[in-house]
Each structure stands twice: as structure tokens, then as C-alpha cells.
Amino acid sequence: MAKFAFVVHPLSPRDAAVKYPIAKYLPGRLVEWGIARKRPAVVSHVTGIRSITGAETEGWFIGCPLTPRQMIGGLPLEFVYDKIAECAQVGAAQGAQIIGLGAFTSVAGDGGITVASRSPIPVTTGNSYTVATAIEGTLKACDLLELDTKGACIAIVGATGSIGKTCARILSPRFAETVLVGRDLDRTREFAKEVPNALASNEVLDIRRADVVITVTSSDAAVITPEHLKPGCIVCDVARPRDVSVRVAKERKDVLVIEGGVVEVPGDVQFNLDFGFPEKTAYACMSETMILALEDRLENFTLGKDVSVEQVEEMWRLAAKHGFKLAGFRSFERAVDEASIDRARTARKQLGASIPRTALVS
């Protein structure tokens, strides 16, 4: 039975208060200065994962004492690489034979390639299964809202990142039109050449014509606000921290926001760590690491800034084999109820004229 480790980290300086209560009373930059001088450590022991094949695994969450801001430009990249690689060393010392990179540890620098070269055990970012669940959840939401994708527009925010690119490649053939939004307009335009019926933009406001939005940026702050969304829109937010502002939940009851990558884990799993999900559910990136351990696939799997369609399809197959499946929809830490789906469905049906295509950058 192979064992795994998975890297977690604070999404903000305030999150550090879970381990260091004094952090609640200190300025964020001071908290970051302090935790960066801490060593990675075991946060919890994960037990009870049992595949429907009968295979079992266990693992450890390893805490990386860095925030998103520190990993994305706030600290020297070599320092960040070394800190994440040290997490792998801590995991290996516990007996882990593969490690997954959670949240911004999978985004920093070259997307795990350098970390893998410094790690004593294989590494995966978990992005293949994250893409799979985002696509599965989005299409399920389209069915619930009775949206015919063949006549609809989909927008991908963060379109030039590894998850965004693959979501676009797999989903765009199902939709009439695709809007690709990326920070670098030249890169986004170049990628748009590969995508059927695609338009490129570097303005988030251009998603307001979309019936479906998948957002997966590496921003450390919300990028989608109420004015960006069309009535009856479906938004699948795969990013952590969230790309969708909490204002959307308060002000736009006519749209359906779902969290991407929430997975039901087979067995009587005990995470011994509260990361805001219901019992026995986990992020897809965590689940990919567990699946590879159950498969005894002790190899680097999803690394770098690209995720292939073949990798996504393989993780879909392996997830089904072991009994991992998409959990019920969640939005802003709450289960999505039927009333929320009904409101969005009604708003979509009542929608009048949409924003003209010429409003976009081509």
C-alpha cells in the first residue's frame, strides 16, 4: 500500500492564527515575516481511505508556512522552491511515497517541475483531476439549469494557465462561442488560435456575455464581482483563494456559483483537519494524490503549466475505478439548495437581449 503526503498552506496571514493565535492581532506583513522563518511540519494524519477495489491508503497533510502573496512574487523564487521541497522531505520522513502540491504551491514558479527535481518522492499538482471535476460539475449545472450548450457562450478566466487551457480545449467544442480572458493579451490571442470560435480579452468585464464561466486565476484577491455576470449565469470557481467575490453571493441571487473540485472520498476517511468541507469530501487536487497512491502510481504525474486532455481522461477513469466522485454543489462554504438552482434557471429563461459580440476584443 503506497502512502501519500499533501501540502497545505495559509491562504492569508489571518489563517496562520489557527496555529499561532497571536496572528489575529498582528499586521499581515509581520505575520508573513514570522511564519516564513518557520519550518514545514506535519499538520494532520489522514486515515480511512478505502477504494471500492479494496485498496487502502493513508497520508499526511504537510503545512507550508507561506501565504499566496509570498509565493507569487513576495519572496525570492528559490526560497519558495526550497520551502516546498522541504515539505516533500517532511512527508517522505513520515513514510509518504508521493506528494501533492495544494493551492499556490502548485502555481509558484514552474508548476512543480523544479520542486519535483528537489523532492525525494514523486510530485503531482493534482490539476488533472481538478480539471476533470470542474468540467463534470459545470456540465451537470448546465443540465440542471436546462441550458443548451450548443447555443451558449462559455468564458474561461485565467485561460492561459494550465487548468484554464485544458478546460477550454475540452469544453469549447460543446459551446457556440468561447471567451478567453488572460492577463497577457498577446498570449491569450495566441492560445485563442487553438480554440474553436474563440475571442481573446484581458478584461474580466468581457465575461458579461457568457452563459457559463469557469474561473481559475492565480490571483490572491477576488477578480469577479456582481457587475461582471449575466443573469442566469453559471460560474464554476476553481481558484483558491476564490476568484468570485462574496458580494456575488449577497447581491446576485440570480446566478449560480459553484465551487470546482469538491470530491467525495471513498471509505471512512478521517482528515483530522478542518478545511471547510463536509466530512469525507476533499479538493480534487488532494484526491488525485490519493488516487495515485491507491494505484501505486509512484511517479510525477501532473507537473508544469500544461495539463493534457489525456491526463484528464486518465484521472477520470482512475477516479471512477476507485470510487471517487463529484460531491454535491457547494458555494461559499454552503451546500447549494434547490431554491438557488431554481432562481438561476428562472433568471436565465427570462433573460432578454445579450451583449453584442462586437463589445469584445478580437
N, C-alpha and C positions, 0 to 999 in steps of 0.2 A: 504493500500500500504506500503510494507516494504521499508526501506531506507538502503543504504549501505555506507561504507567507504572503502577506499583502500589506502594502504601505499606505498608511493614512496620515493625514496632517491637518492642522487647524486651518479652516477657511478664512479666518480673520483673527486678529490679535485677541479679541474677546473670547474666542473658542479656547484659548490657552488657559482660561480660568477653570476649565474642567479639571486640570491637573494642578494649576497654580492659582488658587483663589484670589491672591493679591492682584492678579492681572486685571480684574474687574475695575480696579481703582487707579490704574496707571495709564498714561498715554500710550496709544498703539505703537508708536515707533520705539518707545522704551521697552515695551513687551517684546517686540521683534528683536531688539538688540539682545535682550536677555535669553530668549529661547534659542537663538542661533548659536549660542555658546553651549547648549545642552547636547548630549549625545542621543542618538536614536535609541529607543528602548521598546521592549515588548509591552503592548497595551492590553492585549487580552489573548486568551487561548480559545480557539474555535473548535467545537466538538459536535458530534452527532450528524455529520453529513453522510447520508447513505443513498447511493444511486438505486434506481429501480432494477439495475442489473445485480445488485447485491454488493457492489464495490463500496468501500468506505474511505473517507479521508478526514484528516484533521489539520489544523493550521494555526497561525498566529498573526494577529494584526500588529504591525510594527509602526510605531509613531515616529514620523519625521518632523523635527521641530522647526519647520519653516512654513511661512504663510505664502499664498499665491504671489503677493507683491514681491516678496523676497526671491522667489524662484523665477519670476519673469522680469528680470532686469534690476531688481533691488539689490542683489548680491552678485559677485563675480560668478560666472557660469561654472568655472572649475570647482569653486567651493560648493555649489549646488550639486554638481555631479558626485563629488566625493561624499557629501552628506547622504545622498540617496543610495550610493553604492555601499555605504556603511550600514544602511538599513538591511541590505541584502546579506551582509556579513552577520548581522544580528539574527536574521531569520535562519541562515544556514547553521549557526551555532545552536539553534533550537532543534534542528533536525529537518528543516524545510529543504525540499529538493527543487522547488521552483518558486518564483516570487512575482507577484503582480504589482504594478505601479498604479496607485489610486490618484484621482483628481489631477492636480497640477504637477505631480511627479511624473506623470505620463506625457506632459506637454512641454516641460522645460527642455530647452536646447533642441536636441535632435530626436526627441520622442523615444528615448530609452536605448538608443543604439550605443552611445558611449557608456551609459550605466551598465549595459549588458557586457561590455568589454572589460569592465572592472568588477563585475559581480562573480562570486564563486559558484553561483547557481543560475540556471536559465531564467530569462525575464520575459514577461509579456505586459503590454499596456492594457489588455482587455478590450481594446477598441473594436475588435471583430464582432464580439457578442454584443457590445454596446450598439453598433450599427444595426445588427440583426433585430434587437428588441425595439429600437427606435422605429424601424421600418414596420415591424409587425404591429406595434402599438398605433402608429399613425394610420395604417390601413384599416385596423379594427375600428378606430374612431370615425374614419370616413364611412364605414358601413353603418355605424350607429346613427350618424347624422344624415344618412341617406344621400351622401354626396357621390355623384357620378364623376370619378376622377378623370374620365376621358374628355370631359368638357371643362375641367377645372385648372386653376393655376396653383403651382406649388412654389414656395420660396425657401431657399436654403441660406441661412445666415451663418457666416463662418464657412463659406463654400470652398475655400482653398485649403482648409485644414483636412487632416486625414479622414475624420468621420464625415465631415461635410461633403467631401468629394465622392465618397463611396455611396452615401445616401442619394446624392444627385444622380450618380450613374445608374443605380438600381431603380430609383423611383421615377425619374423624368420620363421614361418611355410610357408610363401609365397615365401621364398628365398631358393636357393640351399645351401647356406653357410652363416654363421654369424660370424663376428669377434667382440669380446667383448674386449674393451680397458678400463682398470681402473688403478688407481694409485697403488692399493694394489693387487699384482698378486695373492696372495692366495685367497682373497675374490672374485676376478674375476674368478678364476678357479672354485671355489665353485659354483658360480652362473651359470657358463657355463654348469654344470651338468644338469641344468633345461631347457636348451635351445637346440633345435634340431640342429645338425650339426654345433656346435659352437666351436670356438677356442678362447682361452684367451690370452691376452697380456697386458703388461704395457708400451708398446712402441707405440706412436702415428704413427710412421713411418709404422707400420704394416697395416695401413688402405689403403696403396697404391694399394692393390689388389682389393679394394672394388669398385663396380659399384655405390653403394649408401652409403652415410654416414649420420648418424644423430648424431649431437654432442651437448651435454648438460652437460658440466662440470660446476663446481663451481669455476673455475679459474678466477682470476681478470686480466688475460692477455691472448692474443691470443695463442692458442695451435696448430692450424692447419695452415701450411704455404704452399706455392706453391709446394714444393718438395714432399709433403705428398699425392698428389692427382693424380689419374689415369686419362688419357684423357677421356672426355665424362662423367666424374663422376657427380652425383647429390649430393649436400651437403645441408642438412637442418640444419641450425644453430638455435637452440632453446635457447641457452645461452644468458644471459645479465649480464655483458658485453659480446660481441661476442667472440666465440671461434675461428672464422676464421679470419686470418689476412687480413687487407686491401690490402696487397701485392697480395693476390689471385685474387682480382678484377682487379688489374693492370697487372699482369703477366700471368694469366691463363684464357684467353678468351674462352678456350676450355672446361671449366667446368661450371656447372650451380649451383650457390649458391643462396639458398632462405632462407628467414627468417621464422622460425617456429612461429606459434601462432599469426598471424595477422588476425583479425576478423572484419567483417562489422557489426556494431551495428545497430539494427532497431530503427526507429524513427528519429527525428530531433535533435540528440544528440549534446550538446554543452559541451565539456570538459573544456573549459576555461584554458587549459594548453597545451603547445606545447611540445609533447614528440617525435616529428619527424615522425609522421604518417600522412597520408592523413586525411581529415575531415571524421568524422563518422566511423573511424576504431580504434581499440584498441588491446592491447595484449590479448591473450586468458585468462591469469590469471585474468585480470581485468574483462573480460566478464563473467567468471564463477561466480564471486561475484555478478555481475548484475543479472545473470540468477537466482541465488538462492534467491535474493531479489524479483524478479518478481514472483517466485514460492511461496513466503512466507515460504521458507525452512530455518528457522532461527535456524540452528544447525551447529555444527562443521562438515565440510564435508570432505575436503582433508587435512589431517594432517600427520606428520611423514615422514619417509624415504621410505615408500612404497605406491604406488598407485595401486589399484586393477583394473583388467580388467572390473569388474562390475561397478566401479565408472566411468571409461572412457566411457563405453557404456551408462550409465545413463546420463552423461553430453552431449553426442552426441544427445540423444533423446530430452533432455530438450532444447538444443540449437536450434534444428530444430523446436520444438514446438513454441518457442518464436521468431523465425526469425533471429537468429544469424547465420552467415555463413562465410566460409573462404573467405577472401578478395583476390584480385589478388596478384600474387607473387611480393615480394619486395626483393631487395638485396642492402645492403649498402646505405640505405636511398633513393633508387630509384626504380621505377617500373621496373620489368623485361620485356623487349620487345621481340618481336618475333625473332629478329635477334640473341639475346643471346641464345634463345632456339634452333634455327637452328644451331648455331655454335657448341653447345654441342652435338646435335643429330648427326651432321656430324662427329665430332671427335670420338664419340662412335662407329659409324659404320666403321670408318677407323682403329680402334684400332687393333693392331696385338696381339702377344702373351702376356699373363698376367704373373704376378709374381708367381712362383710356390708356392704351398701350404706349402711346407717344409720350406719356409722362415719364417714361423710364429712360435711363442712359442705355444706349445700344452699343 
